[in-house]
Amino acid sequence: MFSIPERGWWLIAVAATAFFMIAVPALATGMKYADDPRRTTEQQAKQRKWLFYLGGPVLFAALLGAKLLRSGSASPILFMYSAVVASLPIAIAPVRGRLIKQSIAQQQNPDTKIKLDRVTAVWIYGFLSVVMLVVVAAVMATTYGKQN
């Protein structure tokens, strides 16, 4: 697939996972929530952080372990995985401010339901849809006509 050896795709998948693990917490910096006396937000934030940093790689390893269920080259799966994992923070970055404002508004008024505004929804869904289409087209173009 794209003349990159399978070992190279594994390294790309690890790099994409590292990018995701660094970028997602960076997107949340600057979020300040209203004080809630019913819970300690610092303690919960630390627990979520540890869960993210320990549970994330385990989840990603399980997803990549799905390759073991199928014979043949892992390159297409690793390519799809890397593209999707790297595109998630990229999709959120341009609308980060809008998402933070909505999250803070929901925190201040817990009875309201979080709903994406139209611009945010169109951007995120549109961007991720284009990424999926390009990834599927790339995989189909490289595997079309190959015999397993």
N, CA, C and O atoms as a GROMACS GRO file, in nm:
protein
  592
    1MET      N    1   0.084  -0.117   0.000
    1MET     CA    2   0.000   0.000   0.000
    1MET      C    3   0.089   0.124   0.000
    1MET      O    4   0.162   0.148   0.096
    2PHE      N    5   0.084   0.200  -0.104
    2PHE     CA    6   0.161   0.322  -0.122
    2PHE      C    7   0.311   0.295  -0.108
    2PHE      O    8   0.387   0.385  -0.071
    3SER      N    9   0.353   0.176  -0.137
    3SER     CA   10   0.494   0.132  -0.132
    3SER      C   11   0.563   0.163   0.000
    3SER      O   12   0.683   0.190   0.002
    4ILE      N   13   0.491   0.159   0.108
    4ILE     CA   14   0.548   0.170   0.243
    4ILE      C   15   0.543   0.031   0.303
    4ILE      O   16   0.438  -0.033   0.300
    5PRO      N   17   0.654  -0.018   0.357
    5PRO     CA   18   0.651  -0.152   0.416
    5PRO      C   19   0.558  -0.157   0.538
    5PRO      O   20   0.527  -0.054   0.598
    6GLU      N   21   0.515  -0.277   0.573
    6GLU     CA   22   0.422  -0.293   0.684
    6GLU      C   23   0.479  -0.239   0.815
    6GLU      O   24   0.406  -0.182   0.896
    7ARG      N   25   0.607  -0.256   0.835
    7ARG     CA   26   0.670  -0.202   0.956
    7ARG      C   27   0.656  -0.050   0.960
    7ARG      O   28   0.636   0.007   1.067
    8GLY      N   29   0.668   0.015   0.846
    8GLY     CA   30   0.650   0.159   0.838
    8GLY      C   31   0.509   0.200   0.877
    8GLY      O   32   0.490   0.303   0.943
    9TRP      N   33   0.410   0.120   0.836
    9TRP     CA   34   0.271   0.151   0.873
    9TRP      C   35   0.249   0.136   1.022
    9TRP      O   36   0.171   0.211   1.081
   10TRP      N   37   0.316   0.039   1.084
   10TRP     CA   38   0.305   0.025   1.229
   10TRP      C   39   0.364   0.148   1.298
   10TRP      O   40   0.308   0.197   1.397
   11LEU      N   41   0.477   0.198   1.248
   11LEU     CA   42   0.536   0.319   1.306
   11LEU      C   43   0.447   0.440   1.285
   11LEU      O   44   0.435   0.526   1.373
   12ILE      N   45   0.384   0.448   1.168
   12ILE     CA   46   0.291   0.558   1.142
   12ILE      C   47   0.171   0.550   1.237
   12ILE      O   48   0.124   0.652   1.287
   13ALA      N   49   0.121   0.429   1.262
   13ALA     CA   50   0.007   0.411   1.353
   13ALA      C   51   0.045   0.452   1.495
   13ALA      O   52  -0.035   0.515   1.564
   14VAL      N   53   0.165   0.418   1.538
   14VAL     CA   54   0.211   0.458   1.671
   14VAL      C   55   0.225   0.610   1.677
   14VAL      O   56   0.189   0.672   1.777
   15ALA      N   57   0.279   0.671   1.572
   15ALA     CA   58   0.293   0.817   1.569
   15ALA      C   59   0.156   0.885   1.568
   15ALA      O   60   0.139   0.988   1.633
   16ALA      N   61   0.060   0.830   1.495
   16ALA     CA   62  -0.075   0.887   1.493
   16ALA      C   63  -0.139   0.877   1.631
   16ALA      O   64  -0.208   0.970   1.675
   17THR      N   65  -0.117   0.766   1.700
   17THR     CA   66  -0.170   0.751   1.835
   17THR      C   67  -0.106   0.852   1.929
   17THR      O   68  -0.175   0.914   2.011
   18ALA      N   69   0.024   0.870   1.918
   18ALA     CA   70   0.094   0.969   2.002
   18ALA      C   71   0.043   1.110   1.972
   18ALA      O   72   0.022   1.189   2.064
   19PHE      N   73   0.022   1.142   1.845
   19PHE     CA   74  -0.033   1.272   1.808
   19PHE      C   75  -0.170   1.292   1.872
   19PHE      O   76  -0.199   1.398   1.927
   20PHE      N   77  -0.254   1.191   1.865
   20PHE     CA   78  -0.388   1.198   1.924
   20PHE      C   79  -0.379   1.218   2.075
   20PHE      O   80  -0.450   1.301   2.131
   21MET      N   81  -0.291   1.142   2.141
   21MET     CA   82  -0.278   1.148   2.286
   21MET      C   83  -0.223   1.283   2.332
   21MET      O   84  -0.250   1.324   2.445
   22ILE      N   85  -0.148   1.352   2.249
   22ILE     CA   86  -0.095   1.484   2.283
   22ILE      C   87  -0.196   1.593   2.246
   22ILE      O   88  -0.215   1.688   2.322
   23ALA      N   89  -0.258   1.580   2.130
   23ALA     CA   90  -0.345   1.686   2.077
   23ALA      C   91  -0.477   1.700   2.152
   23ALA      O   92  -0.523   1.812   2.174
   24VAL      N   93  -0.539   1.590   2.190
   24VAL     CA   94  -0.670   1.597   2.254
   24VAL      C   95  -0.663   1.672   2.388
   24VAL      O   96  -0.745   1.761   2.410
   25PRO      N   97  -0.571   1.640   2.478
   25PRO     CA   98  -0.564   1.719   2.601
   25PRO      C   99  -0.526   1.865   2.574
   25PRO      O  100  -0.570   1.955   2.646
   26ALA      N  101  -0.445   1.889   2.472
   26ALA     CA  102  -0.408   2.026   2.439
   26ALA      C  103  -0.529   2.107   2.394
   26ALA      O  104  -0.536   2.227   2.418
   27LEU      N  105  -0.623   2.042   2.328
   27LEU     CA  106  -0.744   2.111   2.284
   27LEU      C  107  -0.831   2.154   2.402
   27LEU      O  108  -0.907   2.250   2.391
   28ALA      N  109  -0.819   2.085   2.514
   28ALA     CA  110  -0.902   2.116   2.630
   28ALA      C  111  -0.838   2.218   2.723
   28ALA      O  112  -0.900   2.256   2.822
   29THR      N  113  -0.718   2.264   2.693
   29THR     CA  114  -0.655   2.362   2.781
   29THR      C  115  -0.732   2.493   2.775
   29THR      O  116  -0.782   2.533   2.670
   30GLY      N  117  -0.741   2.558   2.888
   30GLY     CA  118  -0.812   2.684   2.896
   30GLY      C  119  -0.957   2.670   2.936
   30GLY      O  120  -1.027   2.770   2.952
   31MET      N  121  -1.005   2.547   2.951
   31MET     CA  122  -1.144   2.528   2.993
   31MET      C  123  -1.153   2.551   3.143
   31MET      O  124  -1.084   2.486   3.221
   32LYS      N  125  -1.239   2.643   3.183
   32LYS     CA  126  -1.260   2.671   3.324
   32LYS      C  127  -1.408   2.653   3.354
   32LYS      O  128  -1.493   2.720   3.295
   33TYR      N  129  -1.435   2.564   3.444
   33TYR     CA  130  -1.573   2.535   3.480
   33TYR      C  131  -1.611   2.607   3.608
   33TYR      O  132  -1.525   2.641   3.690
   34ALA      N  133  -1.738   2.629   3.624
   34ALA     CA  134  -1.789   2.688   3.747
   34ALA      C  135  -1.766   2.590   3.862
   34ALA      O  136  -1.768   2.469   3.844
   35ASP      N  137  -1.745   2.645   3.980
   35ASP     CA  138  -1.724   2.561   4.097
   35ASP      C  139  -1.850   2.485   4.131
   35ASP      O  140  -1.961   2.539   4.127
   36ASP      N  141  -1.832   2.359   4.163
   36ASP     CA  142  -1.945   2.274   4.201
   36ASP      C  143  -1.911   2.212   4.336
   36ASP      O  144  -1.820   2.129   4.344
   37PRO      N  145  -1.981   2.251   4.442
   37PRO     CA  146  -1.945   2.202   4.575
   37PRO      C  147  -1.971   2.052   4.592
   37PRO      O  148  -1.919   1.992   4.685
   38ARG      N  149  -2.050   1.991   4.504
   38ARG     CA  150  -2.083   1.850   4.520
   38ARG      C  151  -1.968   1.758   4.482
   38ARG      O  152  -1.969   1.640   4.517
   39ARG      N  153  -1.871   1.808   4.412
   39ARG     CA  154  -1.761   1.722   4.371
   39ARG      C  155  -1.632   1.803   4.363
   39ARG      O  156  -1.634   1.925   4.348
   40THR      N  157  -1.522   1.735   4.373
   40THR     CA  158  -1.394   1.801   4.360
   40THR      C  159  -1.350   1.787   4.215
   40THR      O  160  -1.314   1.679   4.170
   41THR      N  161  -1.354   1.897   4.144
   41THR     CA  162  -1.324   1.892   4.001
   41THR      C  163  -1.178   1.858   3.975
   41THR      O  164  -1.147   1.793   3.876
   42GLU      N  165  -1.089   1.903   4.063
   42GLU     CA  166  -0.948   1.871   4.043
   42GLU      C  167  -0.924   1.721   4.050
   42GLU      O  168  -0.852   1.666   3.967
   43GLN      N  169  -0.983   1.657   4.147
   43GLN     CA  170  -0.966   1.513   4.163
   43GLN      C  171  -1.026   1.438   4.045
   43GLN      O  172  -0.965   1.344   3.994
   44GLN      N  173  -1.144   1.480   4.001
   44GLN     CA  174  -1.206   1.414   3.886
   44GLN      C  175  -1.125   1.439   3.759
   44GLN      O  176  -1.114   1.350   3.675
   45ALA      N  177  -1.070   1.558   3.744
   45ALA     CA  178  -0.989   1.589   3.627
   45ALA      C  179  -0.865   1.500   3.623
   45ALA      O  180  -0.826   1.452   3.517
   46LYS      N  181  -0.803   1.479   3.739
   46LYS     CA  182  -0.685   1.392   3.745
   46LYS      C  183  -0.722   1.248   3.711
   46LYS      O  184  -0.648   1.179   3.641
   47GLN      N  185  -0.838   1.202   3.761
   47GLN     CA  186  -0.881   1.066   3.730
   47GLN      C  187  -0.908   1.050   3.581
   47GLN      O  188  -0.869   0.949   3.522
   48ARG      N  189  -0.975   1.148   3.520
   48ARG     CA  190  -1.003   1.141   3.376
   48ARG      C  191  -0.873   1.144   3.296
   48ARG      O  192  -0.860   1.076   3.194
   49LYS      N  193  -0.776   1.223   3.343
   49LYS     CA  194  -0.649   1.234   3.274
   49LYS      C  195  -0.577   1.099   3.275
   49LYS      O  196  -0.526   1.054   3.173
   50TRP      N  197  -0.572   1.036   3.392
   50TRP     CA  198  -0.507   0.905   3.401
   50TRP      C  199  -0.581   0.800   3.320
   50TRP      O  200  -0.520   0.716   3.255
   51LEU      N  201  -0.714   0.805   3.325
   51LEU     CA  202  -0.792   0.711   3.245
   51LEU      C  203  -0.764   0.730   3.097
   51LEU      O  204  -0.752   0.632   3.023
   52PHE      N  205  -0.755   0.854   3.053
   52PHE     CA  206  -0.726   0.883   2.912
   52PHE      C  207  -0.589   0.832   2.874
   52PHE      O  208  -0.574   0.765   2.771
   53TYR      N  209  -0.487   0.862   2.956
   53TYR     CA  210  -0.351   0.825   2.920
   53TYR      C  211  -0.323   0.676   2.937
   53TYR      O  212  -0.235   0.622   2.869
   54LEU      N  213  -0.395   0.608   3.024
   54LEU     CA  214  -0.376   0.464   3.038
   54LEU      C  215  -0.475   0.384   2.953
   54LEU      O  216  -0.438   0.284   2.891
   55GLY      N  217  -0.599   0.429   2.950
   55GLY     CA  218  -0.702   0.357   2.876
   55GLY      C  219  -0.695   0.379   2.726
   55GLY      O  220  -0.729   0.290   2.649
   56GLY      N  221  -0.652   0.498   2.685
   56GLY     CA  222  -0.643   0.528   2.542
   56GLY      C  223  -0.554   0.433   2.465
   56GLY      O  224  -0.600   0.372   2.368
   57PRO      N  225  -0.428   0.419   2.505
   57PRO     CA  226  -0.341   0.325   2.433
   57PRO      C  227  -0.391   0.180   2.438
   57PRO      O  228  -0.373   0.105   2.342
   58VAL      N  229  -0.452   0.141   2.548
   58VAL     CA  230  -0.506   0.005   2.557
   58VAL      C  231  -0.619  -0.013   2.455
   58VAL      O  232  -0.625  -0.115   2.386
   59LEU      N  233  -0.707   0.086   2.447
   59LEU     CA  234  -0.815   0.081   2.349
   59LEU      C  235  -0.761   0.079   2.207
   59LEU      O  236  -0.807   0.002   2.124
   60PHE      N  237  -0.662   0.164   2.179
   60PHE     CA  238  -0.604   0.168   2.046
   60PHE      C  239  -0.533   0.036   2.014
   60PHE      O  240  -0.539  -0.012   1.900
   61ALA      N  241  -0.467  -0.023   2.112
   61ALA     CA  242  -0.401  -0.152   2.090
   61ALA      C  243  -0.504  -0.260   2.059
   61ALA      O  244  -0.480  -0.347   1.975
   62ALA      N  245  -0.619  -0.254   2.126
   62ALA     CA  246  -0.726  -0.351   2.098
   62ALA      C  247  -0.778  -0.333   1.956
   62ALA      O  248  -0.804  -0.431   1.886
   63LEU      N  249  -0.794  -0.208   1.915
   63LEU     CA  250  -0.840  -0.183   1.778
   63LEU      C  251  -0.739  -0.235   1.676
   63LEU      O  252  -0.776  -0.296   1.576
   64LEU      N  253  -0.612  -0.208   1.703
   64LEU     CA  254  -0.510  -0.258   1.611
   64LEU      C  255  -0.497  -0.410   1.619
   64LEU      O  256  -0.457  -0.474   1.522
   65GLY      N  257  -0.530  -0.466   1.735
   65GLY     CA  258  -0.526  -0.612   1.750
   65GLY      C  259  -0.627  -0.681   1.662
   65GLY      O  260  -0.616  -0.801   1.637
   66ALA      N  261  -0.726  -0.608   1.614
   66ALA     CA  262  -0.824  -0.666   1.523
   66ALA      C  263  -0.757  -0.715   1.395
   66ALA      O  264  -0.811  -0.800   1.325
   67LYS      N  265  -0.640  -0.663   1.367
   67LYS     CA  266  -0.564  -0.708   1.250
   67LYS      C  267  -0.533  -0.857   1.261
   67LYS      O  268  -0.525  -0.928   1.161
   68LEU      N  269  -0.516  -0.903   1.384
   68LEU     CA  270  -0.482  -1.044   1.405
   68LEU      C  271  -0.596  -1.136   1.363
   68LEU      O  272  -0.574  -1.255   1.338
   69LEU      N  273  -0.718  -1.083   1.356
   69LEU     CA  274  -0.832  -1.164   1.318
   69LEU      C  275  -0.839  -1.186   1.167
   69LEU      O  276  -0.921  -1.266   1.120
   70ARG      N  277  -0.756  -1.119   1.094
   70ARG     CA  278  -0.764  -1.130   0.949
   70ARG      C  279  -0.625  -1.160   0.896
   70ARG      O  280  -0.525  -1.110   0.946
   71SER      N  281  -0.621  -1.243   0.795
   71SER     CA  282  -0.492  -1.275   0.735
   71SER      C  283  -0.459  -1.172   0.627
   71SER      O  284  -0.546  -1.097   0.583
   72GLY      N  285  -0.337  -1.170   0.588
   72GLY     CA  286  -0.297  -1.077   0.484
   72GLY      C  287  -0.224  -0.957   0.541
   72GLY      O  288  -0.188  -0.954   0.659
   73SER      N  289  -0.205  -0.860   0.457
   73SER     CA  290  -0.131  -0.741   0.494
   73SER      C  291  -0.212  -0.653   0.588
   73SER      O  292  -0.333  -0.639   0.574
   74ALA      N  293  -0.143  -0.594   0.684
   74ALA     CA  294  -0.208  -0.504   0.779
   74ALA      C  295  -0.203  -0.360   0.730
   74ALA      O  296  -0.260  -0.272   0.795
   75SER      N  297  -0.138  -0.335   0.619
   75SER     CA  298  -0.121  -0.198   0.571
   75SER      C  299  -0.252  -0.122   0.553
   75SER      O  300  -0.260  -0.008   0.599
   76PRO      N  301  -0.355  -0.179   0.490
   76PRO     CA  302  -0.479  -0.103   0.475
   76PRO      C  303  -0.544  -0.067   0.609
   76PRO      O  304  -0.592   0.045   0.626
   77ILE      N  305  -0.544  -0.160   0.703
   77ILE     CA  306  -0.603  -0.133   0.834
   77ILE      C  307  -0.523  -0.026   0.907
   77ILE      O  308  -0.580   0.064   0.968
   78LEU      N  309  -0.392  -0.036   0.902
   78LEU     CA  310  -0.306   0.062   0.969
   78LEU      C  311  -0.320   0.199   0.905
   78LEU      O  312  -0.317   0.301   0.975
   79PHE      N  313  -0.335   0.203   0.773
   79PHE     CA  314  -0.356   0.330   0.704
   79PHE      C  315  -0.488   0.393   0.747
   79PHE      O  316  -0.492   0.512   0.779
   80MET      N  317  -0.595   0.315   0.749
   80MET     CA  318  -0.725   0.368   0.790
   80MET      C  319  -0.721   0.414   0.935
   80MET      O  320  -0.770   0.522   0.968
   81TYR      N  321  -0.664   0.333   1.020
   81TYR     CA  322  -0.652   0.368   1.162
   81TYR      C  323  -0.576   0.499   1.179
   81TYR      O  324  -0.622   0.588   1.250
   82SER      N  325  -0.461   0.511   1.115
   82SER     CA  326  -0.379   0.631   1.129
   82SER      C  327  -0.452   0.755   1.079
   82SER      O  328  -0.446   0.860   1.143
   83ALA      N  329  -0.519   0.743   0.967
   83ALA     CA  330  -0.590   0.859   0.911
   83ALA      C  331  -0.703   0.903   1.003
   83ALA      O  332  -0.721   1.023   1.026
   84VAL      N  333  -0.778   0.809   1.056
   84VAL     CA  334  -0.892   0.845   1.143
   84VAL      C  335  -0.843   0.903   1.275
   84VAL      O  336  -0.895   1.005   1.320
   85VAL      N  337  -0.746   0.839   1.338
   85VAL     CA  338  -0.698   0.886   1.468
   85VAL      C  339  -0.633   1.025   1.455
   85VAL      O  340  -0.650   1.108   1.544
   86ALA      N  341  -0.561   1.050   1.348
   86ALA     CA  342  -0.498   1.180   1.330
   86ALA      C  343  -0.600   1.287   1.291
   86ALA      O  344  -0.580   1.405   1.322
   87SER      N  345  -0.708   1.249   1.225
   87SER     CA  346  -0.804   1.350   1.178
   87SER      C  347  -0.898   1.400   1.287
   87SER      O  348  -0.952   1.510   1.275
   88LEU      N  349  -0.919   1.323   1.393
   88LEU     CA  350  -1.010   1.366   1.499
   88LEU      C  351  -0.968   1.497   1.566
   88LEU      O  352  -1.050   1.588   1.574
   89PRO      N  353  -0.844   1.511   1.614
   89PRO     CA  354  -0.805   1.640   1.672
   89PRO      C  355  -0.804   1.752   1.569
   89PRO      O  356  -0.833   1.867   1.602
   90ILE      N  357  -0.770   1.719   1.445
   90ILE     CA  358  -0.768   1.821   1.339
   90ILE      C  359  -0.909   1.872   1.311
   90ILE      O  360  -0.928   1.990   1.281
   91ALA      N  361  -1.008   1.783   1.321
   91ALA     CA  362  -1.147   1.824   1.299
   91ALA      C  363  -1.197   1.916   1.410
   91ALA      O  364  -1.278   2.005   1.385
   92ILE      N  365  -1.150   1.895   1.530
   92ILE     CA  366  -1.198   1.972   1.645
   92ILE      C  367  -1.126   2.106   1.659
   92ILE      O  368  -1.185   2.202   1.708
   93ALA      N  369  -1.001   2.114   1.617
   93ALA     CA  370  -0.920   2.234   1.639
   93ALA      C  371  -0.983   2.363   1.589
   93ALA      O  372  -0.984   2.461   1.664
   94PRO      N  373  -1.036   2.370   1.467
   94PRO     CA  374  -1.091   2.499   1.420
   94PRO      C  375  -1.216   2.545   1.496
   94PRO      O  376  -1.244   2.665   1.500
   95VAL      N  377  -1.290   2.454   1.556
   95VAL     CA  378  -1.414   2.491   1.625
   95VAL      C  379  -1.399   2.473   1.777
   95VAL      O  380  -1.499   2.466   1.849
   96ARG      N  381  -1.278   2.465   1.823
   96ARG     CA  382  -1.250   2.443   1.965
   96ARG      C  383  -1.315   2.550   2.052
   96ARG      O  384  -1.375   2.518   2.154
   97GLY      N  385  -1.303   2.675   2.014
   97GLY     CA  386  -1.360   2.784   2.093
   97GLY      C  387  -1.510   2.772   2.108
   97GLY      O  388  -1.564   2.793   2.217
   98ARG      N  389  -1.578   2.737   2.001
   98ARG     CA  390  -1.723   2.718   2.006
   98ARG      C  391  -1.761   2.602   2.098
   98ARG      O  392  -1.857   2.611   2.174
   99LEU      N  393  -1.684   2.494   2.091
   99LEU     CA  394  -1.713   2.378   2.175
   99LEU      C  395  -1.690   2.411   2.323
   99LEU      O  396  -1.766   2.368   2.409
  100ILE      N  397  -1.585   2.486   2.351
  100ILE     CA  398  -1.557   2.524   2.490
  100ILE      C  399  -1.668   2.613   2.544
  100ILE      O  400  -1.713   2.595   2.657
  101LYS      N  401  -1.712   2.710   2.464
  101LYS     CA  402  -1.822   2.798   2.507
  101LYS      C  403  -1.948   2.717   2.537
  101LYS      O  404  -2.015   2.742   2.636
  102GLN      N  405  -1.980   2.622   2.452
  102GLN     CA  406  -2.099   2.540   2.473
  102GLN      C  407  -2.084   2.453   2.597
  102GLN      O  408  -2.180   2.434   2.672
  103SER      N  409  -1.966   2.400   2.618
  103SER     CA  410  -1.943   2.315   2.734
  103SER      C  411  -1.952   2.395   2.863
  103SER      O  412  -2.010   2.348   2.961
  104ILE      N  413  -1.896   2.516   2.864
  104ILE     CA  414  -1.903   2.600   2.983
  104ILE      C  415  -2.046   2.644   3.010
  104ILE      O  416  -2.089   2.648   3.125
  105ALA      N  417  -2.120   2.676   2.904
  105ALA     CA  418  -2.261   2.716   2.920
  105ALA      C  419  -2.342   2.599   2.977
  105ALA      O  420  -2.429   2.620   3.061
  106GLN      N  421  -2.314   2.480   2.933
  106GLN     CA  422  -2.385   2.363   2.984
  106GLN      C  423  -2.347   2.336   3.128
  106GLN      O  424  -2.431   2.294   3.208
  107GLN      N  425  -2.222   2.359   3.163
  107GLN     CA  426  -2.178   2.340   3.302
  107GLN      C  427  -2.246   2.440   3.395
  107GLN      O  428  -2.281   2.406   3.508
  108GLN      N  429  -2.264   2.562   3.348
  108GLN     CA  430  -2.329   2.664   3.430
  108GLN      C  431  -2.479   2.641   3.442
  108GLN      O  432  -2.539   2.681   3.542
  109ASN      N  433  -2.538   2.579   3.344
  109ASN     CA  434  -2.681   2.550   3.346
  109ASN      C  435  -2.700   2.402   3.311
  109ASN      O  436  -2.727   2.369   3.196
  110PRO      N  437  -2.687   2.313   3.410
  110PRO     CA  438  -2.688   2.169   3.384
  110PRO      C  439  -2.818   2.116   3.324
  110PRO      O  440  -2.820   2.006   3.269
  111ASP      N  441  -2.927   2.191   3.333
  111ASP     CA  442  -3.054   2.143   3.279
  111ASP      C  443  -3.059   2.151   3.127
  111ASP      O  444  -3.143   2.086   3.064
  112THR      N  445  -2.971   2.230   3.068
  112THR     CA  446  -2.973   2.244   2.923
  112THR      C  447  -2.902   2.126   2.858
  112THR      O  448  -2.809   2.068   2.914
  113LYS      N  449  -2.946   2.094   2.740
  113LYS     CA  450  -2.887   1.984   2.663
  113LYS      C  451  -2.779   2.041   2.571
  113LYS      O  452  -2.799   2.145   2.509
  114ILE      N  453  -2.666   1.973   2.564
  114ILE     CA  454  -2.560   2.019   2.475
  114ILE      C  455  -2.603   1.990   2.331
  114ILE      O  456  -2.638   1.877   2.296
  115LYS      N  457  -2.599   2.094   2.251
  115LYS     CA  458  -2.634   2.079   2.110
  115LYS      C  459  -2.533   2.160   2.030
  115LYS      O  460  -2.510   2.278   2.058
  116LEU      N  461  -2.475   2.098   1.930
  116LEU     CA  462  -2.379   2.168   1.846
  116LEU      C  463  -2.450   2.274   1.763
  116LEU      O  464  -2.560   2.251   1.712
  117ASP      N  465  -2.386   2.390   1.751
  117ASP     CA  466  -2.444   2.488   1.659
  117ASP      C  467  -2.419   2.442   1.516
  117ASP      O  468  -2.340   2.351   1.491
  118ARG      N  469  -2.487   2.504   1.425
  118ARG     CA  470  -2.485   2.458   1.285
  118ARG      C  471  -2.345   2.461   1.224
  118ARG      O  472  -2.305   2.366   1.157
  119VAL      N  473  -2.270   2.568   1.247
  119VAL     CA  474  -2.136   2.580   1.190
  119VAL      C  475  -2.045   2.468   1.242
  119VAL      O  476  -1.972   2.405   1.165
  120THR      N  477  -2.048   2.446   1.371
  120THR     CA  478  -1.966   2.342   1.432
  120THR      C  479  -2.003   2.204   1.378
  120THR      O  480  -1.916   2.126   1.340
  121ALA      N  481  -2.131   2.175   1.375
  121ALA     CA  482  -2.177   2.045   1.327
  121ALA      C  483  -2.139   2.023   1.181
  121ALA      O  484  -2.090   1.916   1.145
  122VAL      N  485  -2.161   2.123   1.098
  122VAL     CA  486  -2.128   2.109   0.955
  122VAL      C  487  -1.978   2.089   0.938
  122VAL      O  488  -1.936   2.005   0.858
  123TRP      N  489  -1.898   2.165   1.011
  123TRP     CA  490  -1.753   2.151   0.997
  123TRP      C  491  -1.707   2.011   1.041
  123TRP      O  492  -1.638   1.942   0.965
  124ILE      N  493  -1.744   1.970   1.161
  124ILE     CA  494  -1.695   1.841   1.213
  124ILE      C  495  -1.746   1.725   1.127
  124ILE      O  496  -1.666   1.642   1.084
  125TYR      N  497  -1.876   1.720   1.102
  125TYR     CA  498  -1.931   1.609   1.023
  125TYR      C  499  -1.880   1.613   0.880
  125TYR      O  500  -1.849   1.509   0.822
  126GLY      N  501  -1.870   1.731   0.822
  126GLY     CA  502  -1.821   1.743   0.685
  126GLY      C  503  -1.676   1.702   0.673
  126GLY      O  504  -1.639   1.626   0.583
  127PHE      N  505  -1.592   1.752   0.764
  127PHE     CA  506  -1.451   1.719   0.759
  127PHE      C  507  -1.427   1.569   0.776
  127PHE      O  508  -1.352   1.508   0.699
  128LEU      N  509  -1.491   1.510   0.877
  128LEU     CA  510  -1.473   1.366   0.900
  128LEU      C  511  -1.531   1.284   0.787
  128LEU      O  512  -1.477   1.177   0.756
  129SER      N  513  -1.638   1.329   0.724
  129SER     CA  514  -1.695   1.257   0.608
  129SER      C  515  -1.598   1.259   0.491
  129SER      O  516  -1.580   1.158   0.423
  130VAL      N  517  -1.537   1.373   0.467
  130VAL     CA  518  -1.440   1.382   0.358
  130VAL      C  519  -1.320   1.292   0.386
  130VAL      O  520  -1.270   1.224   0.297
  131VAL      N  521  -1.274   1.293   0.510
  131VAL     CA  522  -1.161   1.206   0.546
  131VAL      C  523  -1.197   1.060   0.522
  131VAL      O  524  -1.118   0.985   0.465
  132MET      N  525  -1.316   1.019   0.566
  132MET     CA  526  -1.357   0.880   0.545
  132MET      C  527  -1.365   0.845   0.396
  132MET      O  528  -1.319   0.739   0.355
  133LEU      N  529  -1.423   0.934   0.316
  133LEU     CA  530  -1.433   0.908   0.173
  133LEU      C  531  -1.296   0.896   0.108
  133LEU      O  532  -1.274   0.806   0.026
  134VAL      N  533  -1.204   0.985   0.144
  134VAL     CA  534  -1.070   0.980   0.086
  134VAL      C  535  -0.997   0.852   0.129
  134VAL      O  536  -0.931   0.788   0.048
  135VAL      N  537  -1.010   0.814   0.255
  135VAL     CA  538  -0.944   0.694   0.304
  135VAL      C  539  -1.000   0.570   0.234
  135VAL      O  540  -0.924   0.484   0.189
  136VAL      N  541  -1.131   0.560   0.225
  136VAL     CA  542  -1.192   0.445   0.158
  136VAL      C  543  -1.152   0.441   0.012
  136VAL      O  544  -1.120   0.335  -0.041
  137ALA      N  545  -1.154   0.556  -0.056
  137ALA     CA  546  -1.115   0.561  -0.197
  137ALA      C  547  -0.970   0.520  -0.215
  137ALA      O  548  -0.936   0.448  -0.310
  138ALA      N  549  -0.882   0.564  -0.124
  138ALA     CA  550  -0.741   0.527  -0.133
  138ALA      C  551  -0.721   0.378  -0.114
  138ALA      O  552  -0.644   0.315  -0.187
  139VAL      N  553  -0.790   0.321  -0.017
  139VAL     CA  554  -0.777   0.176   0.007
  139VAL      C  555  -0.833   0.098  -0.111
  139VAL      O  556  -0.772   0.000  -0.156
  140MET      N  557  -0.948   0.140  -0.162
  140MET     CA  558  -1.007   0.071  -0.276
  140MET      C  559  -0.919   0.082  -0.400
  140MET      O  560  -0.908  -0.013  -0.477
  141ALA      N  561  -0.858   0.198  -0.420
  141ALA     CA  562  -0.773   0.218  -0.538
  141ALA      C  563  -0.647   0.132  -0.533
  141ALA      O  564  -0.601   0.084  -0.636
  142THR      N  565  -0.592   0.112  -0.413
  142THR     CA  566  -0.469   0.034  -0.403
  142THR      C  567  -0.495  -0.115  -0.399
  142THR      O  568  -0.408  -0.193  -0.438
  143THR      N  569  -0.611  -0.156  -0.353
  143THR     CA  570  -0.639  -0.300  -0.344
  143THR      C  571  -0.722  -0.351  -0.460
  143THR      O  572  -0.744  -0.472  -0.472
  144TYR      N  573  -0.770  -0.262  -0.547
  144TYR     CA  574  -0.854  -0.303  -0.659
  144TYR      C  575  -0.773  -0.392  -0.755
  144TYR      O  576  -0.666  -0.353  -0.802
  145GLY      N  577  -0.824  -0.508  -0.781
  145GLY     CA  578  -0.762  -0.598  -0.875
  145GLY      C  579  -0.655  -0.688  -0.816
  145GLY      O  580  -0.602  -0.774  -0.887
  146LYS      N  581  -0.621  -0.670  -0.689
  146LYS     CA  582  -0.521  -0.756  -0.626
  146LYS      C  583  -0.585  -0.887  -0.584
  146LYS      O  584  -0.701  -0.890  -0.542
  147GLN      N  585  -0.512  -0.992  -0.595
  147GLN     CA  586  -0.557  -1.125  -0.550
  147GLN      C  587  -0.497  -1.151  -0.412
  147GLN      O  588  -0.379  -1.124  -0.390
  148ASN      N  589  -0.579  -1.203  -0.320
  148ASN     CA  590  -0.529  -1.236  -0.184
  148ASN      C  591  -0.468  -1.371  -0.182
  148ASN      O  592  -0.421  -1.416  -0.078
   0.00000   0.00000   0.00000
